[in-house]
Amino acid sequence: MPPAWWFVLLVGLLNHQPSIAEDVGAVQATVPWAPQAVKGSDGRIHLAYELRLTNPHADTGPVRLRHVAVLAEPGGAPLAKFDRAGVTGLLARPADASEQHTGLSIEAGKSLVLLLWVDVPDPERPPTRLEHRLELETREGQSTTVVASKVPVNPTPVPIFGPPLRGMRWLVAEGPGNRMSHHWGSLVPANGLVTIPQRFAIDFFGLSPKGSAVRSARSELAKSSNADWAGFGAEVLAVADGIVRDAHDGERDARPLKPLPEPRALTPRGLYGNYVILEVAPGVFVHYAHLKNGSLKVHVGQRVLRGAVLGRLGHTGNAGAAHLHFHVSNSPTFEESEGLPYVFDAFDLLGSAKVEETLDKRANIRWPAAQSKSREMPLDGDVVLFGDRGTRDRAR
């Protein structure tokens, strides 16, 4: 999927949901998409969203951001605090040493985007609104604390899905909660809008029982074929009853780990390779990308039931190796869409792994006792097992 475009101007949103912006003198604060609470595989309730800060005044010079606090309304209880070093960790890129020491600088006429992953301490009493307090320093060295961007929390329950895959372990790569992922950090400009379609996207890589994603040694990865990758050809399933709103087949599977060309366009046809986009509720669309050539079992307009085979996992489109790209958004398009959270009704959490650990046939990752999860969202680095209990037991 495409990299981040931080140089474009955020000028609007989808579905008639306005930006929530406040000019607080030194900066303008904008929350472009209201957060929605979701329970992660760590058992905690999370709010994931973006805070955009713009320094609109050319004559004030740079402004440094020294501290950010997120408070819950009503009541004003603090949910998260980020000091000078902590604020630099909210970027979708590594901060340099000077930023960690002095704080983030917002130059005149420039913006920066903070990616906020905030825990809700009391799941029985989630906040209805969030408030942000910013400590800023002007170029003259004057400090000021401002209250900015009081944003409502979207009370809509997140969708509950069945398994998208089955039959083996699956690594959640570039997954939810990872600010450095190419998913959450990718702002997509189109037609005067900038959106984040992949806010909660997952790249699912199949793993062997010992944790290997590929049947080649690390030194021979460049010579691997798609058939060497554990997940290649696995059945991809409908996570809910729905209607196929878009689909494409006929793109050839690429050679693993070859250099990726620039995408033809920031659209499903330009990025996904072979794909299926399923509407499972009004304004809720499930995107399945990089499917195997010739494997699609469905067509546009077809009604499908949860568990139906849509196609098989492949290596098509903007992908370096065989995996399933999975995300949920409010539109059947990639461009001009916003990523939505979701949970799976049941899966086993086997442990965690890093992608680089799995890229060797000699991998031997030891798994702790599996944890049965219900109505939670897998997080970045999780290793999960889907399917009915009998299928999960046979895959161990």
C-alpha positions in Angstrom: 0.0 0.0 0.0 1.2 3.6 -0.6 3.5 5.5 1.7 2.6 8.6 3.6 1.9 11.9 2.0 2.5 14.5 4.7 2.8 17.5 2.4 -0.8 17.8 1.3 -3.4 20.0 2.9 -6.3 18.5 4.8 -9.4 20.3 3.5 -12.4 18.1 4.3 -13.9 14.8 5.1 -16.3 12.2 3.9 -20.0 11.5 4.6 -20.6 15.1 5.5 -18.7 14.7 8.8 -17.0 18.0 9.2 -13.5 18.4 10.5 -13.4 19.4 14.2 -11.1 22.4 14.2 -10.3 25.1 16.6 -7.9 28.1 16.2 -6.2 28.4 19.5 -4.0 31.4 18.6 -0.6 29.9 18.0 -1.9 26.8 16.2 -5.0 25.4 14.7 -6.0 21.9 16.0 -8.0 19.5 13.9 -9.3 16.0 14.5 -10.3 15.0 11.0 -12.2 11.8 12.0 -13.9 11.1 15.3 -12.5 8.1 17.2 -14.5 5.0 17.9 -13.8 2.7 20.8 -12.6 -0.8 20.0 -11.3 -3.6 22.3 -7.9 -4.9 21.3 -6.3 -8.3 21.8 -4.5 -6.9 24.9 -7.9 -6.7 26.6 -8.0 -2.9 26.6 -10.4 -0.5 25.0 -8.6 1.8 22.6 -9.3 5.1 20.7 -7.2 5.5 17.6 -7.3 8.8 15.8 -5.2 11.7 14.4 -4.6 15.3 15.7 -3.5 17.7 13.1 -1.7 20.9 14.2 -1.2 23.8 11.8 0.8 27.0 12.4 -1.2 29.4 10.2 0.5 32.6 11.0 3.6 33.6 9.0 4.6 36.4 11.3 4.8 34.3 14.5 7.6 32.0 13.2 8.0 28.4 14.4 6.1 27.1 17.4 7.4 24.2 19.4 5.1 21.5 20.8 6.3 20.5 24.3 3.4 18.5 25.9 0.1 16.9 24.9 -2.6 15.7 27.3 -5.8 13.9 26.3 -8.6 14.3 28.8 -12.1 12.7 28.9 -15.3 14.6 29.1 -17.4 14.8 31.1 -15.2 15.0 34.2 -11.9 16.0 32.7 -10.0 12.8 33.8 -6.7 12.4 32.0 -6.5 9.5 29.6 -3.0 10.1 28.3 -0.1 12.5 28.7 2.9 12.9 26.4 6.0 14.9 27.5 8.6 16.3 25.2 10.1 13.0 24.2 6.7 11.2 24.2 5.2 13.7 21.7 7.9 12.8 19.2 6.7 9.2 19.5 3.4 10.2 18.1 4.7 10.7 14.6 4.5 8.2 11.7 8.3 8.4 11.4 11.3 8.2 13.7 12.0 11.5 15.4 15.6 12.9 15.2 17.7 13.6 18.3 17.1 17.3 18.2 13.3 16.9 18.2 13.5 14.6 21.2 15.5 17.2 23.1 13.7 20.4 22.1 10.2 19.2 21.1 8.5 19.2 17.8 8.7 22.3 15.8 5.7 23.5 13.7 7.1 26.0 11.1 5.0 28.9 10.0 2.5 27.8 7.4 3.2 24.1 8.1 1.4 21.2 9.8 2.2 18.0 11.6 0.0 15.0 12.3 0.0 13.2 15.6 -1.2 9.6 15.7 -2.9 9.0 19.0 -3.6 5.5 20.5 -5.4 6.2 23.8 -6.5 3.6 26.3 -10.0 3.9 28.0 -9.5 3.0 31.7 -13.1 2.2 32.4 -14.8 0.2 29.6 -18.2 0.6 31.4 -17.9 4.4 31.3 -16.2 5.4 28.0 -15.8 9.1 27.4 -18.3 10.9 25.2 -15.9 13.6 24.3 -12.1 14.2 24.3 -10.3 17.4 25.1 -6.7 18.1 24.2 -4.4 20.4 26.2 -1.2 21.5 24.4 1.8 23.2 25.9 3.5 25.4 23.2 6.6 27.6 23.1 7.0 30.5 20.7 10.2 31.5 19.1 10.5 34.2 21.8 10.6 31.4 24.4 7.2 32.2 25.8 5.2 29.2 27.0 1.4 28.9 26.8 -1.0 26.1 27.5 -4.1 25.9 25.3 -7.2 23.8 25.3 -7.9 22.5 21.7 -10.1 20.4 19.6 -12.9 19.0 21.8 -13.9 16.0 19.7 -16.9 13.7 20.3 -16.3 10.0 20.5 -18.3 8.1 17.9 -20.7 5.9 20.0 -21.5 3.4 17.1 -20.6 -0.2 18.1 -17.9 -1.6 15.9 -18.8 -4.5 13.5 -18.3 -8.1 14.7 -16.8 -10.4 12.1 -16.2 -14.1 11.5 -12.7 -15.3 10.4 -11.2 -14.0 7.1 -8.9 -17.0 6.9 -8.4 -20.4 8.5 -6.3 -23.5 8.7 -3.0 -22.1 9.9 -1.3 -19.5 12.1 -1.5 -15.9 10.8 0.9 -13.1 11.6 -0.7 -9.7 12.0 1.8 -7.5 10.2 1.7 -3.7 10.0 -1.3 -4.0 12.2 -3.5 -1.8 14.4 -1.6 0.2 17.0 1.6 0.5 15.0 2.2 4.2 14.3 5.1 3.4 12.1 3.2 1.0 9.9 2.7 2.0 6.2 -1.0 1.5 6.9 -1.9 4.0 9.6 0.8 6.4 8.5 -0.5 6.7 4.9 -2.5 9.8 4.2 -4.2 9.4 0.8 -5.0 12.7 -1.1 -7.7 12.6 -3.8 -10.1 15.3 -5.1 -9.3 17.8 -2.4 -9.6 15.4 0.5 -7.0 13.6 2.5 -8.1 10.4 4.3 -6.6 7.4 6.0 -8.3 4.3 4.5 -5.9 1.8 6.2 -6.2 3.1 9.8 -6.9 -0.4 11.1 -5.5 -2.5 8.3 -3.8 -5.8 8.7 -1.4 -7.7 6.4 -2.0 -11.4 7.2 1.0 -13.7 6.6 0.6 -17.4 6.9 3.0 -19.2 9.3 4.1 -22.8 9.7 3.7 -24.5 13.2 7.2 -23.3 14.0 6.6 -19.8 12.9 8.1 -19.7 9.4 6.4 -17.6 6.7 8.5 -19.1 3.9 10.1 -22.5 3.0 13.4 -20.9 2.1 16.5 -20.0 4.1 16.9 -16.3 4.7 19.9 -16.3 2.3 17.7 -17.7 -0.4 14.7 -15.5 -0.1 15.3 -13.7 -3.3 15.0 -17.1 -5.1 11.8 -18.1 -3.4 8.6 -18.7 -5.4 5.1 -17.9 -4.3 4.6 -21.6 -3.5 7.3 -21.3 -0.9 5.2 -18.8 1.1 3.1 -20.6 3.7 -0.1 -18.7 3.1 -0.1 -18.7 -0.6 -3.3 -20.2 -2.0 -5.2 -20.2 1.4 -8.9 -19.7 1.2 -10.1 -16.2 1.9 -13.5 -16.0 3.5 -16.4 -13.6 3.8 -16.4 -12.2 7.4 -20.1 -11.4 7.3 -23.2 -11.7 5.1 -23.0 -9.0 2.4 -23.0 -7.9 -1.2 -20.0 -7.8 -3.5 -19.7 -4.2 -4.5 -16.4 -4.4 -6.4 -14.2 -7.2 -7.6 -11.3 -7.8 -10.0 -9.4 -10.8 -11.2 -6.9 -11.6 -14.0 -3.8 -9.9 -12.6 -0.8 -12.2 -12.6 0.9 -13.1 -9.4 4.3 -11.4 -9.1 7.7 -12.8 -8.1 8.3 -12.5 -4.4 10.4 -9.6 -3.1 10.9 -7.9 -6.4 11.1 -4.1 -6.5 7.6 -2.5 -6.5 6.7 -0.1 -9.2 4.9 3.1 -8.4 1.1 2.5 -8.2 -0.8 3.3 -11.3 -3.4 5.1 -9.2 -4.5 5.4 -5.6 -7.5 3.2 -6.3 -8.3 -0.5 -5.8 -7.5 -1.1 -9.5 -4.2 0.6 -9.0 -3.2 -1.0 -5.7 -5.0 -4.2 -4.8 -4.2 -6.5 -7.7 -7.0 -9.0 -7.6 -9.5 -8.1 -4.9 -13.0 -8.3 -3.5 -14.8 -5.4 -1.7 -17.8 -6.6 0.3 -20.5 -4.3 1.8 -21.6 -5.9 5.1 -23.7 -3.0 6.5 -24.6 0.5 5.3 -21.3 2.4 5.2 -19.2 -0.6 6.2 -17.1 -2.1 3.4 -14.5 -4.9 3.8 -11.5 -4.8 1.5 -9.6 -8.0 0.6 -6.5 -7.3 -1.6 -3.7 -9.2 -3.4 -5.8 -12.3 -4.2 -4.4 -15.1 -6.3 -4.9 -14.9 -10.1 -7.9 -16.8 -11.3 -9.1 -17.6 -7.8 -12.1 -15.3 -7.4 -15.4 -17.2 -6.7 -17.7 -14.2 -6.6 -18.9 -11.4 -8.9 -20.1 -7.8 -8.4 -23.7 -7.7 -7.1 -23.6 -11.2 -5.7 -24.9 -11.8 -2.2 -22.7 -14.0 -0.1 -23.0 -15.5 3.4 -20.5 -15.4 6.2 -17.9 -18.1 5.6 -18.2 -18.2 1.9 -15.0 -18.6 -0.1 -14.3 -15.4 -2.0 -11.0 -16.4 -3.5 -7.5 -17.4 -2.5 -4.6 -15.6 -0.9 -2.1 -14.5 -3.6 0.6 -12.0 -4.5 -0.9 -9.4 -6.9 -0.9 -5.7 -6.8 1.3 -3.5 -4.6 2.7 -6.3 -2.5 6.2 -7.6 -1.8 5.2 -11.2 -1.0 2.1 -13.4 -0.7 -0.3 -12.1 2.0 -3.9 -11.0 2.5 -4.4 -7.3 2.9 -7.5 -6.7 5.0 -9.1 -3.5 6.0 -12.6 -2.0 6.7 -13.7 1.5 5.5 -16.8 3.6 5.0 -16.6 3.4 1.2 -16.1 0.8 -1.6 -13.3 3.0 -2.9 -9.7 3.2 -1.5 -9.4 6.9 -2.2 -11.7 9.3 -0.3 -12.4 6.6 2.4 -11.8 6.4 6.1 -10.6 3.3 7.9 -13.0 1.8 10.5 -12.3 -0.4 13.5 -13.7 -3.9 13.9 -13.5 -7.0 16.0 -13.5 -10.8 15.3 -16.0 -12.8 17.2 -13.4 -15.5 18.1 -9.8 -16.3 17.6 -6.9 -17.8 19.5 -3.9 -15.5 20.4 -0.8 -17.7 20.2 1.8 -15.1 21.0 3.6 -12.5 19.0 6.4 -12.3 16.3 8.3 -9.8 14.2 8.2 -10.2 10.4 12.0 -10.6 10.3 11.8 -13.6 12.7 9.5 -15.5 10.3 11.5 -15.0 7.1 13.5 -18.3 7.4 12.5 -21.9 7.1 14.6 -22.6 10.2 12.4 -20.4 12.4 11.6 -22.0 15.7 9.3 -19.6 17.6 8.0 -21.1 20.9 4.4 -20.3 21.5 3.0 -19.7 25.0 -0.4 -21.2 26.0 -3.0 -20.0 23.6 -5.5 -17.4 24.8 -9.0 -17.6 23.5 -10.2 -14.2 22.4 -13.8 -13.0 21.9 -14.9 -9.8 20.1 -11.4 -8.3 20.1 -9.3 -6.8 17.3 -5.8 -8.3 16.7 -3.0 -5.9 17.2 0.3 -5.4 15.4 2.6 -8.4 15.8 0.0 -10.9 17.1 0.0 -14.4 15.9 -3.6 -15.7 15.7 -5.5 -18.8 14.7 -9.0 -18.6 13.3 -11.7 -21.2 12.7 -13.8 -23.5 14.8 -12.3 -25.2 17.8 -11.6 -28.4 16.0 -9.8 -26.6 13.1 -7.7 -24.6 15.6 -6.7 -27.8 17.5 -5.7 -29.6 14.4 -3.5 -26.6 13.3 -1.5 -26.6 16.5 
